[in-house]
Amino acid sequence: MRMNVIEAVPGLLFKPGEFGYFAEYRFRHITEEREWHLAHEVRFGTIWDIPITGRSVALPGKWQFELAYKVSQEEGRGTDQGVAARVNWRTTLREVLTYSAKSRRSRARNWARGGAT
């Protein structure tokens, strides 16, 4: 089925430190082949910047974890509610290439010392 969607997502974020809170409203205008309808969603929750030290996954960049409660309503399809979780990862090509070079050097040092790779 062919579908066109126009979406607007205004929101608020309060994050004075590593932890923060957010609220967002998502409005969608959905056009299908023979009809159109609207959808609305409200989310509010907490956001956490995962610290670089102590991460079990050693990848470069900024990591964030979001946990939110959401309520969505789509015309003609009913209301849905529940908990949503999301992991955001933001990085640059420069960070990835720098990390790759450091990782290769550290593996080479461990191999030269007879350690595990």
C-alpha positions as CSV (number, residue, x, y, z in Angstrom):
1,M,0.0,0.0,0.0
2,R,1.3,3.4,-0.9
3,M,1.4,5.8,2.1
4,N,2.7,9.4,2.6
5,V,3.4,10.6,6.1
6,I,4.0,14.2,7.3
7,E,5.3,14.3,10.9
8,A,6.0,17.1,13.4
9,V,7.6,16.3,16.8
10,P,8.0,19.2,19.2
11,G,9.4,18.4,22.6
12,L,10.9,19.7,25.8
13,L,14.1,18.5,27.5
14,F,15.4,19.3,31.0
15,K,18.9,17.8,31.5
16,P,21.0,19.5,34.1
17,G,23.6,16.7,34.2
18,E,24.0,13.1,33.3
19,F,20.2,12.4,33.9
20,G,17.4,14.4,32.4
21,Y,13.7,14.3,31.7
22,F,11.8,14.9,28.4
23,A,8.3,15.2,27.0
24,E,7.3,15.2,23.4
25,Y,4.2,15.3,21.2
26,R,4.2,13.6,17.9
27,F,1.6,14.6,15.2
28,R,1.3,12.6,12.0
29,H,-0.8,13.2,8.9
30,I,-1.1,9.9,7.1
31,T,-2.3,9.8,3.5
32,E,-3.1,6.4,2.0
33,E,-4.4,5.6,-1.5
34,R,-8.0,6.4,-0.9
35,E,-8.1,8.2,2.5
36,W,-6.2,10.2,5.1
37,H,-6.2,10.2,8.8
38,L,-4.3,11.7,11.8
39,A,-2.2,10.1,14.5
40,H,-1.1,11.6,17.8
41,E,1.4,10.4,20.4
42,V,2.6,11.7,23.7
43,R,5.8,10.5,25.4
44,F,7.4,11.5,28.7
45,G,10.3,9.9,30.4
46,T,13.9,10.0,31.5
47,I,17.2,10.1,29.6
48,W,20.6,9.0,30.7
49,D,24.1,9.8,29.2
50,I,26.0,6.5,29.5
51,P,29.5,7.4,30.8
52,I,32.4,6.5,28.5
53,T,34.3,4.8,31.4
54,G,32.7,1.5,32.6
55,R,30.8,0.7,29.4
56,S,30.8,-2.9,28.5
57,V,30.6,-2.0,24.8
58,A,33.7,-0.1,23.9
59,L,32.6,2.0,21.0
60,P,33.4,5.7,20.5
61,G,30.9,8.5,20.6
62,K,28.1,9.7,22.9
63,W,25.6,7.1,24.1
64,Q,22.2,7.8,25.6
65,F,19.5,5.6,27.0
66,E,15.8,6.7,27.0
67,L,13.0,5.1,28.9
68,A,9.5,6.6,28.4
69,Y,5.8,6.0,28.8
70,K,3.8,6.6,25.7
71,V,0.2,6.9,24.6
72,S,-0.6,6.9,20.9
73,Q,-3.9,7.3,19.2
74,E,-4.5,6.8,15.4
75,E,-7.9,7.7,14.0
76,G,-9.9,4.6,13.0
77,R,-7.3,2.3,14.6
78,G,-7.7,2.9,18.3
79,T,-5.4,3.9,21.2
80,D,-2.2,2.2,22.3
81,Q,-0.1,2.7,25.4
82,G,3.0,1.3,26.9
83,V,6.7,1.7,27.7
84,A,9.3,2.6,25.1
85,A,13.1,2.2,25.4
86,R,15.6,3.6,23.0
87,V,19.4,3.7,22.8
88,N,20.9,6.7,20.9
89,W,24.5,6.6,19.6
90,R,26.0,9.8,18.1
91,T,29.5,9.8,16.7
92,T,31.6,11.2,13.9
93,L,33.7,9.5,11.3
94,R,36.8,11.1,12.9
95,E,35.9,9.5,16.3
96,V,35.4,6.1,14.7
97,L,38.7,6.3,12.8
98,T,40.6,7.5,15.8
99,Y,39.1,4.8,17.9
100,S,40.0,2.1,15.3
101,A,43.6,3.2,15.2
102,K,43.9,3.2,19.1
103,S,42.3,-0.2,19.2
104,R,44.7,-1.7,16.7
105,R,47.7,-0.3,18.6
106,S,46.5,-1.7,21.9
107,R,45.9,-5.2,20.4
108,A,49.4,-5.1,18.8
109,R,50.9,-4.2,22.3
110,N,49.0,-7.1,23.9
111,W,50.1,-9.5,21.2
112,A,53.7,-8.4,21.6
113,R,53.5,-9.0,25.3
114,G,52.0,-12.5,24.8
115,G,48.6,-11.5,26.1
116,A,45.2,-12.2,24.6
117,T,43.9,-10.2,21.7
